[in-house]
Amino acid sequence: MSRTRFTRRLPAAVAVAGLTLAVAACGGESSNSSEGTTAAAADQLKPNADLSQQTLQITVWDGYTPTELPQKVKEKLKVKDMKVTLHDTNEIAMTKLTAPGDSGIDVAFVSGQYAQALNAAGLLEPIHPELIPNLANLYPEATQLSYDKGNKYSVPYTWGTTGICYRSDLVKSEPKSWNDLLKPPAWADKKVTMMTTERWLALPALKALGYSLNTDKDDEIAKVKDALIAQKPHLLTYDDTTFGEKLKSGEAVMVEAWDGWCPTTDPKNNIKFVVPKEGSDLWVDTMVIMKSSKNKEAAHALINYILDPEIHSWAAENINYKVPNKAAMERVTIPKGSLLGIKPAELLNGESIIDLGQASTKYTRLSTEVTAQQ
């Protein structure tokens, strides 16, 4: 199958300026707010419910699921209808999902820390494992995600990490540290790019300085700002979407990149990817069920269907992102040089970016101050 790049999509790495909306709206409830309702809600859901009178509406990134998914779901699950709406970023999804009234959305695809914020706001239905037997297909590591251990309110769809993507034929020494990007050698001066999405702009400096990706300490964030300001004169540009093309053309020799967006399988260029020695992140995109859904049995059935190995493997084969589904990944033929071969245990070495509530605004301010006046 084709491996089309979907550059409209900022995978898991999207700006978090609006992330505190849901949490702030309900006073920052515990991220485990759904646990107490599981038993009561389970009594109302039927594992063998007649889905013929239920409908489904999902919101997802364009190109993130097969175009024929609605038709297949209607045929397989016998639901009355299925509608797909699209969002370009997590922020747009959050606007839909946190607006007053019923959004009409049954299942939403959002990144992990956004799922955490939605749950803290009391907007998510607990996941009922008895309605999703295909949860058994997930890697054990996929149940240990720090924002939702045990998959209590979210089910992972794709996952990956961030590192340095580089032209091995154009670098004089292969990068091993985030400092190779933050303090580029003379031969790489003005030939490196960084991402501007807030938490990912900060990531290289946070890790280089030995800090947590989730720090909210003002003194640590100030040191990160100093490091990023010092880097600016040596950057080619900030780039969240076209850094792969800059590598292919030779305009850039090293870039900060999400693994799935590093074109390591391009046959014309010697492009490689490395997770620096200081470590990196583990990003996850998830499926969640809205508490406002009137079609909860169908919503669970949809997630179960997507976790079928034949269906879930589509994501790895078409958008070049690893899926946390062992049975699905065993179906995938991994091309030479592809980063799909990264093992779950390796991914779990990365630090998950979690929702920081109101403290997220510190990273919004950091990004604005650093990237101003390029």
C-alpha positions as CSV (number, residue, x, y, z in Angstrom):
1,M,0.0,0.0,0.0
2,S,1.0,3.6,-0.4
3,R,2.8,5.5,2.3
4,T,1.4,9.0,1.7
5,R,2.6,11.8,3.9
6,F,-0.1,13.8,5.5
7,T,1.6,17.1,6.1
8,R,-1.6,18.8,7.4
9,R,-1.3,16.7,10.5
10,L,0.8,17.5,13.5
11,P,1.0,14.0,15.0
12,A,0.7,14.2,18.8
13,A,3.1,17.1,18.6
14,V,0.7,19.9,18.3
15,A,0.6,23.2,20.2
16,V,-1.0,23.0,23.6
17,A,-2.2,26.6,24.0
18,G,-5.8,25.5,24.4
19,L,-5.2,22.3,26.3
20,T,-6.2,23.8,29.7
21,L,-9.7,24.7,28.4
22,A,-11.3,21.5,29.5
23,V,-9.5,21.2,32.8
24,A,-10.0,24.8,33.8
25,A,-13.7,24.6,32.9
26,C,-14.2,22.0,35.7
27,G,-11.7,23.2,38.2
28,G,-9.0,20.7,37.4
29,E,-10.7,17.4,38.5
30,S,-8.6,14.3,39.0
31,S,-7.4,12.6,35.8
32,N,-9.0,9.5,37.3
33,S,-12.4,11.0,37.5
34,S,-13.9,8.2,35.3
35,E,-12.9,5.3,37.5
36,G,-15.7,5.7,40.0
37,T,-18.4,5.6,37.3
38,T,-17.2,2.4,35.6
39,A,-19.4,-0.1,37.4
40,A,-22.5,2.0,37.2
41,A,-22.0,2.7,33.5
42,A,-21.3,-0.9,32.8
43,D,-24.7,-1.9,34.0
44,Q,-26.2,0.2,31.2
45,L,-24.1,-1.2,28.3
46,K,-24.9,-4.5,26.7
47,P,-22.1,-6.6,25.1
48,N,-24.5,-8.0,22.6
49,A,-26.6,-4.9,22.0
50,D,-28.6,-4.5,18.7
51,L,-26.6,-1.8,16.9
52,S,-29.0,-1.4,14.0
53,Q,-30.6,1.6,15.6
54,Q,-27.4,3.3,16.7
55,T,-25.4,5.7,14.6
56,L,-21.7,6.8,14.9
57,Q,-20.0,10.1,14.4
58,I,-16.2,10.4,14.8
59,T,-13.7,13.2,14.6
60,V,-10.3,12.4,13.3
61,W,-7.3,13.8,11.3
62,D,-7.8,13.7,7.6
63,G,-6.2,10.6,6.1
64,Y,-5.7,9.0,9.5
65,T,-8.2,6.2,8.8
66,P,-9.3,4.5,5.6
67,T,-11.7,6.5,3.4
68,E,-13.9,3.4,3.2
69,L,-14.1,3.0,7.0
70,P,-17.7,4.2,7.3
71,Q,-19.0,1.7,4.7
72,K,-17.0,-1.2,6.2
73,V,-18.2,-0.3,9.7
74,K,-21.8,-0.2,8.5
75,E,-21.4,-3.6,6.8
76,K,-19.6,-5.2,9.7
77,L,-21.3,-3.7,12.7
78,K,-24.8,-3.2,11.2
79,V,-25.0,0.3,12.6
80,K,-27.6,2.6,11.1
81,D,-25.1,5.1,9.8
82,M,-21.6,6.4,10.4
83,K,-20.3,10.0,9.8
84,V,-16.7,11.2,9.8
85,T,-15.8,14.8,10.6
86,L,-12.2,16.0,10.4
87,H,-9.9,18.2,12.5
88,D,-6.5,19.5,11.5
89,T,-5.1,19.8,15.0
90,N,-5.9,18.7,18.6
91,E,-6.9,22.2,19.3
92,I,-9.7,22.1,16.7
93,A,-10.9,18.8,18.1
94,M,-10.9,20.2,21.7
95,T,-13.0,23.2,20.5
96,K,-15.6,20.7,19.2
97,L,-15.5,18.5,22.2
98,T,-15.5,21.1,25.0
99,A,-18.1,23.5,23.4
100,P,-21.4,23.9,25.3
101,G,-24.0,21.4,24.3
102,D,-23.8,18.0,22.7
103,S,-21.1,17.8,20.0
104,G,-22.7,14.8,18.5
105,I,-19.3,13.1,18.5
106,D,-19.2,9.5,19.7
107,V,-15.5,8.7,19.2
108,A,-12.7,11.2,19.0
109,F,-9.1,10.7,18.0
110,V,-6.9,12.9,20.1
111,S,-3.4,12.8,21.5
112,G,-2.7,11.3,24.9
113,Q,-2.3,14.5,26.9
114,Y,-5.6,15.8,25.4
115,A,-7.4,12.6,26.3
116,Q,-6.1,13.2,29.8
117,A,-7.5,16.8,29.8
118,L,-10.9,15.6,28.5
119,N,-11.1,13.0,31.2
120,A,-10.1,15.5,33.9
121,A,-13.0,17.6,32.7
122,G,-15.4,14.7,33.1
123,L,-16.2,14.5,29.4
124,L,-15.1,10.9,28.7
125,E,-16.9,7.6,29.1
126,P,-14.8,4.9,30.8
127,I,-13.5,2.2,28.5
128,H,-15.4,-1.1,29.2
129,P,-13.0,-3.9,28.3
130,E,-15.7,-6.5,28.1
131,L,-17.0,-4.6,25.0
132,I,-13.6,-4.5,23.4
133,P,-12.2,-8.0,23.3
134,N,-9.6,-6.9,20.8
135,L,-7.8,-5.0,23.5
136,A,-6.0,-8.3,23.9
137,N,-4.1,-7.5,20.7
138,L,-2.3,-4.6,22.3
139,Y,1.3,-4.8,23.3
140,P,1.6,-5.1,27.2
141,E,3.5,-1.8,27.0
142,A,0.5,-0.1,25.6
143,T,-1.3,-0.5,28.9
144,Q,1.5,1.3,30.8
145,L,1.1,4.8,29.3
146,S,1.7,7.4,32.0
147,Y,-1.3,9.6,31.1
148,D,-3.7,6.7,31.3
149,K,-2.3,3.5,32.9
150,G,-4.5,0.5,32.2
151,N,-6.3,2.3,29.3
152,K,-9.1,3.3,31.6
153,Y,-10.5,6.1,29.4
154,S,-8.5,5.9,26.1
155,V,-7.3,3.3,23.7
156,P,-4.0,4.0,21.8
157,Y,-4.2,4.1,18.0
158,T,-0.6,5.1,17.0
159,W,2.6,5.9,18.9
160,G,6.1,7.1,18.2
161,T,9.0,9.3,19.4
162,T,11.0,12.4,18.4
163,G,14.6,12.7,17.5
164,I,17.1,14.1,15.0
165,C,16.6,13.3,11.3
166,Y,19.7,13.9,9.3
167,R,21.5,13.5,6.0
168,S,24.3,11.0,6.7
169,D,26.1,11.9,3.5
170,L,26.2,15.6,4.4
171,V,27.1,15.6,8.1
172,K,30.8,15.4,9.0
173,S,29.9,13.5,12.2
174,E,26.6,11.8,12.9
175,P,24.6,13.4,15.7
176,K,24.3,11.7,19.0
177,S,23.2,14.4,21.3
178,W,20.5,17.1,21.4
179,N,23.4,19.5,21.7
180,D,24.4,18.7,18.1
181,L,21.1,20.5,17.2
182,L,21.2,23.2,19.9
183,K,24.8,24.1,19.3
184,P,25.4,23.0,15.7
185,P,29.1,22.7,14.5
186,A,30.3,25.2,11.9
187,W,29.6,22.9,9.0
188,A,25.9,22.7,10.0
189,D,25.5,26.4,10.8
190,K,22.2,27.6,9.4
191,K,21.4,24.1,8.1
192,V,19.3,22.9,11.0
193,T,15.6,23.3,11.8
194,M,13.5,23.1,14.9
195,M,9.8,22.6,15.5
196,T,7.7,25.3,17.0
197,T,4.9,23.2,18.5
198,E,5.2,24.3,22.1
199,R,6.2,21.2,24.1
200,W,8.3,19.9,21.2
201,L,10.2,23.2,20.7
202,A,11.3,22.8,24.3
203,L,12.0,19.1,24.2
204,P,15.6,19.2,22.9
205,A,16.8,21.8,25.5
206,L,14.8,20.1,28.3
207,K,16.5,16.8,27.6
208,A,19.9,18.3,27.0
209,L,19.7,20.1,30.4
210,G,18.6,16.9,32.1
211,Y,15.1,18.2,32.9
212,S,11.7,16.4,32.7
213,L,9.6,17.1,29.6
214,N,6.8,17.9,32.1
215,T,8.6,20.4,34.3
216,D,6.7,23.4,35.3
217,K,9.6,25.0,37.3
218,D,10.1,28.6,36.3
219,D,13.9,28.4,36.7
220,E,14.2,25.3,34.5
221,I,12.0,26.8,31.8
222,A,14.1,30.0,31.9
223,K,17.2,28.0,31.2
224,V,15.5,26.3,28.3
225,K,14.6,29.7,26.9
226,D,18.2,30.8,27.2
227,A,19.4,27.8,25.3
228,L,16.8,28.2,22.5
229,I,17.5,31.9,22.2
230,A,21.2,31.2,21.9
231,Q,20.4,28.6,19.1
232,K,18.4,31.0,17.0
233,P,21.3,32.6,15.0
234,H,22.4,29.2,13.9
235,L,19.0,27.9,12.6
236,L,17.9,27.7,9.0
237,T,14.3,28.1,10.2
238,Y,11.6,26.8,12.4
239,D,9.6,24.1,10.5
240,D,6.9,21.7,11.7
241,T,5.9,20.2,8.4
242,T,8.4,20.4,5.5
243,F,11.7,19.6,7.3
244,G,11.8,16.3,5.4
245,E,11.8,18.1,2.0
246,K,14.6,20.4,3.3
247,L,16.7,17.4,4.1
248,K,16.0,15.9,0.6
249,S,17.1,19.1,-1.1
250,G,20.2,19.4,1.1
251,E,19.0,22.8,2.3
252,A,19.1,21.3,5.8
253,V,21.4,18.6,7.1
254,M,19.9,18.0,10.6
255,V,16.3,18.6,11.8
256,E,14.2,17.9,14.8
257,A,11.6,15.4,13.7
258,W,8.9,13.0,14.7
259,D,9.9,9.5,13.6
260,G,7.1,8.9,11.2
261,W,7.9,12.2,9.4
262,C,11.6,11.4,8.9
263,P,11.9,10.0,5.3
264,T,14.4,7.3,6.0
265,T,13.0,5.1,3.2
266,D,13.6,7.7,0.5
267,P,15.8,5.8,-2.0
268,K,17.5,8.9,-3.3
269,N,19.0,10.2,-0.1
270,N,20.9,8.9,2.9
271,I,18.5,10.0,5.5
272,K,18.7,8.5,9.0
273,F,17.1,9.0,12.4
274,V,18.5,8.9,15.9
275,V,17.1,9.3,19.4
276,P,19.8,11.4,21.2
277,K,21.6,9.9,24.1
278,E,19.8,12.2,26.6
279,G,16.5,10.5,25.7
280,S,13.2,11.8,24.1
281,D,9.5,11.4,24.3
282,L,6.8,8.8,23.7
283,W,3.9,10.4,21.9
284,V,0.6,8.5,21.5
285,D,-2.6,9.2,19.5
286,T,-5.7,7.7,21.1
287,M,-9.4,6.9,20.6
288,V,-11.8,8.1,23.3
289,I,-15.5,7.8,23.8
290,M,-17.5,10.9,24.8
291,K,-19.7,10.7,27.8
292,S,-22.3,12.6,25.9
293,S,-22.5,9.8,23.3
294,K,-25.9,8.2,22.9
295,N,-24.4,5.3,21.0
296,K,-21.9,3.9,23.5
297,E,-22.2,0.3,22.5
298,A,-21.6,1.2,18.9
299,A,-18.7,3.3,20.0
300,H,-17.1,0.4,21.8
301,A,-17.8,-1.9,18.9
302,L,-16.1,0.6,16.5
303,I,-12.9,0.7,18.6
304,N,-13.0,-3.1,18.8
305,Y,-13.3,-3.2,15.0
306,I,-10.3,-0.9,14.5
307,L,-8.2,-3.0,16.8
308,D,-8.7,-6.0,14.5
309,P,-5.2,-6.7,13.1
310,E,-6.3,-6.4,9.5
311,I,-7.9,-3.0,10.1
312,H,-5.3,-1.6,12.5
313,S,-2.4,-2.5,10.3
314,W,-3.7,0.0,7.7
315,A,-2.2,2.9,9.8
316,A,1.3,1.4,9.7
317,E,1.1,0.6,6.1
318,N,-0.4,3.9,4.9
319,I,0.7,6.7,7.2
320,N,4.0,5.2,8.4
321,Y,3.2,5.3,12.1
322,K,3.7,2.4,14.4
323,V,0.5,1.0,16.0
324,P,0.5,-0.4,19.5
325,N,-1.1,-3.6,18.3
326,K,1.1,-6.6,18.3
327,A,-1.1,-8.7,16.1
328,A,-1.4,-5.8,13.6
329,M,2.3,-5.1,13.4
330,E,3.0,-8.8,12.8
331,R,1.1,-8.4,9.5
332,V,3.2,-5.4,8.3
333,T,6.1,-5.8,5.9
334,I,8.6,-3.3,7.1
335,P,10.6,-1.6,4.3
336,K,14.3,-1.3,4.5
337,G,15.3,1.8,6.6
338,S,11.7,2.2,8.0
339,L,11.3,3.3,11.6
340,L,8.3,1.0,11.9
341,G,10.8,-1.5,13.4
342,I,11.3,0.4,16.6
343,K,10.3,-2.0,19.5
344,P,7.7,-1.1,22.0
345,A,10.2,-1.5,24.9
346,E,12.4,1.1,23.1
347,L,9.4,3.5,22.8
348,L,8.6,3.1,26.5
349,N,12.0,4.4,27.3
350,G,10.7,7.8,26.1
351,E,9.0,10.2,28.6
352,S,5.3,10.7,27.9
353,I,4.2,14.3,27.7
354,I,1.3,14.8,30.0
355,D,-1.2,17.6,30.5
356,L,0.1,20.3,32.8
357,G,-3.2,22.1,33.3
358,Q,-2.7,25.8,33.7
359,A,1.0,25.4,33.7
360,S,0.8,24.7,30.0
361,T,0.6,28.4,29.4
362,K,4.3,28.6,30.4
363,Y,5.2,26.7,27.3
364,T,2.9,28.8,25.2
365,R,4.7,31.9,26.4
366,L,8.1,30.2,25.9
367,S,7.3,29.4,22.3
368,T,6.0,32.9,21.6
369,E,9.1,34.6,23.1
370,V,11.6,32.3,21.4
371,T,10.1,32.2,17.9
372,A,9.3,35.9,17.7
373,Q,11.4,38.0,15.2
374,Q,12.8,35.1,13.3
